[in-house]
Amino acid sequence: MKECNDTKANPEYHDKYVPVDDIKSTHFWKKVNDNAIDMTESPDCRGCVCQYNRLEEARFWARIMEEHALFILLGLPCDQPKFQEKAKFFINLFSNLRKRLDETCKLEGDLLCDLIEAVKLIIEFKAKLLRLIIQCKEAPGSNYPLLLDHVRREAERFLGLLLKPVPEDSLDLLLEQEVFWLRIMKEHIEFVIHLLDPSERELIEQAKEFRKTFSRLLETARDLESMNETKPKNFNTVIRFTQDVVRNTMQLRDFKAAAFELATLCELLSIVSTPLLLDHIRREADKFLSELEALLPEVIRCHSTLKKDN
């Protein structure tokens, strides 16, 4: 089925990143504005035309779920064999589902049902482990409670995309995505700060600056999302805010990528269980940027009075 599986011809397709120096925010926005111009022919702004490619979403998130299980496994204490076996079960489960996803052209039928059931199971696994740690009934090992909640929320998002793949209003969706992903980005930074060796002072200071920035961005996104409940016809401020989000997310993406490279070269002092964790969070930053790129043309077209230069 290679003819309908182009994005998988290269197994590293989704793993590539390009530094900010090569893809600047201005290039990102030129592409967005060009797409916004291309869509001005259509007068229909009542619903979002940015349909999710559910199969590509499933491929992305199934890998994320498999890696979540691996990270949980690596963080479990040695005296919790039942949880270790359960984590291994999910690694194998999502590995097999990923193979099936790579061999299909459409997400439907038994594969879709099996994937939904698998996501529900891993959500409960993460929630159960978190509950036990919160209640002091199990030792956390090196799995922070917030980390378990973080990966549980990502699984909940995946489940939501599988059950309700068609987005609604583009502006509502953009702000919802920004609130979700900015929280994810902020927490990534917090985890990195606590995993770096104290001697990595320069990297820690850089991470702390990112944390301040993304904490502010998250607070603003929540404010804008609340204001948007009044259903304004145009909301130009969201476009300006998203420019800041894109610029800062690109910078954070490259920080994560640099940390991953240092770890793979054995040049980073940390207690990161595997360099894969750093690549994992970099890929999620790329995912955030790709979602913004897909949605912004529709938001500019339907919810902005900003001039679209041809």
TAQUIZI-V748050 format. One record per backbone hydrogen bond with DSSP energy under -0.5 kcal/mol. NH is the residue of the N-H (numbers start at 0). CO is the residue of the C=O. E is the energy in kcal/mol with one decimal. If there is no record, write none. Layout:
BEGIN
NH/CO/E  NH/CO/E
END
This chain:
BEGIN
3/0/-1.4  4/1/-1.9  7/4/-1.7  8/5/-1.8  10/8/-0.6  12/9/-2.3  14/11/-1.8  15/11/-0.7  15/12/-0.8  21/18/-1.6  22/18/-1.7  23/21/-0.5  26/23/-0.6  27/23/-2.0  28/24/-2.7  29/25/-2.1  30/26/-2.1  31/27/-2.0  32/28/-2.9  33/29/-2.4  34/30/-2.1  35/31/-2.0  36/32/-2.2  37/33/-2.1  38/34/-1.1  39/36/-1.6  41/38/-1.3  44/42/-0.8  47/167/-0.8  50/48/-2.0  51/164/-0.8  53/51/-1.2  56/52/-2.4  57/53/-2.3  58/54/-2.4  59/55/-2.3  60/56/-2.9  61/57/-2.5  62/58/-1.3  63/59/-1.7  64/60/-2.6  65/61/-2.1  66/62/-2.3  67/63/-2.3  68/64/-2.1  69/65/-1.6  70/66/-2.8  71/67/-2.6  72/68/-2.3  73/69/-2.5  74/70/-1.2  75/71/-0.8  75/72/-1.0  79/76/-1.3  83/79/-2.0  84/80/-2.6  85/81/-2.0  86/82/-2.6  87/83/-2.2  88/84/-2.2  89/85/-1.9  90/86/-2.0  91/87/-2.3  92/88/-2.5  93/89/-2.5  94/90/-1.7  95/91/-2.3  96/92/-2.0  97/93/-2.2  98/94/-1.6  99/95/-1.9  100/96/-2.4  101/97/-2.1  102/98/-0.8  102/99/-0.5  103/100/-1.0  107/105/-0.9  110/107/-0.9  111/107/-1.0  112/108/-2.2  113/109/-3.0  114/110/-2.3  115/111/-2.5  116/112/-2.3  117/113/-2.2  118/114/-2.3  119/115/-2.2  120/116/-2.1  121/117/-2.2  122/118/-2.1  123/119/-1.9  124/120/-2.2  125/121/-2.4  126/122/-2.6  127/123/-2.9  128/124/-2.2  129/125/-2.2  130/126/-2.7  131/127/-2.3  132/128/-1.9  133/129/-2.7  134/130/-2.2  135/132/-1.4  136/131/-3.1  137/131/-1.1  141/74/-2.6  142/74/-0.6  142/139/-2.1  143/141/-1.0  147/143/-2.0  148/144/-2.2  149/145/-2.6  150/146/-2.5  151/147/-1.8  152/148/-2.4  153/149/-1.7  154/150/-1.8  155/151/-2.3  156/152/-2.0  157/153/-2.2  158/154/-2.5  159/155/-2.2  160/156/-2.1  161/157/-1.8  162/158/-2.3  163/159/-2.6  166/164/-0.7  172/168/-2.4  173/169/-2.6  174/170/-2.3  175/171/-2.2  176/172/-2.7  177/173/-2.4  178/174/-2.4  179/175/-2.3  180/176/-3.2  181/177/-2.5  182/178/-1.4  183/179/-1.8  184/180/-3.1  185/181/-2.3  186/182/-2.3  187/183/-2.2  188/184/-1.9  189/185/-1.9  190/186/-2.5  191/187/-2.4  192/188/-2.5  193/189/-1.6  194/190/-1.1  194/191/-0.6  195/191/-1.8  196/268/-2.4  199/196/-2.5  200/198/-2.0  203/199/-2.4  204/200/-2.5  205/201/-2.3  206/202/-2.6  207/203/-2.4  208/204/-1.9  209/205/-2.1  210/206/-2.4  211/207/-2.0  212/208/-2.2  213/209/-3.0  214/210/-2.0  215/211/-1.9  216/212/-2.5  217/213/-2.2  218/214/-2.0  219/215/-2.5  220/216/-2.6  221/217/-2.2  222/218/-1.9  223/219/-2.8  224/220/-2.5  225/221/-1.9  226/222/-2.5  227/223/-2.2  228/225/-1.3  229/226/-1.9  230/227/-2.1  234/302/-3.1  237/234/-1.3  238/234/-0.7  238/235/-0.7  239/235/-1.8  240/236/-2.8  241/237/-2.5  242/238/-1.6  243/239/-1.3  244/240/-2.0  245/241/-2.9  246/242/-2.3  247/243/-2.4  248/244/-2.5  249/245/-2.3  250/246/-1.6  251/247/-2.3  252/248/-2.8  253/249/-1.9  254/250/-1.8  255/251/-2.5  256/252/-2.2  257/253/-2.4  258/254/-2.1  259/255/-2.3  260/256/-2.2  261/257/-2.4  262/258/-2.3  263/259/-2.4  264/260/-1.6  265/262/-1.3  266/261/-3.3  267/261/-0.6  269/267/-0.7  270/194/-2.7  276/273/-2.0  277/274/-0.9  278/274/-1.7  279/275/-2.7  280/276/-1.9  281/277/-1.4  282/278/-2.5  283/279/-1.5  284/280/-1.4  285/281/-2.1  286/282/-2.1  287/283/-2.1  288/284/-2.1  289/285/-2.4  290/286/-2.0  291/287/-2.1  292/288/-2.4  293/289/-1.7  294/290/-1.9  295/291/-2.6  296/292/-0.6  297/294/-0.7  298/294/-1.9  299/295/-3.1  300/296/-2.1  301/297/-2.3  302/298/-2.8  303/299/-0.6  308/306/-0.8
END
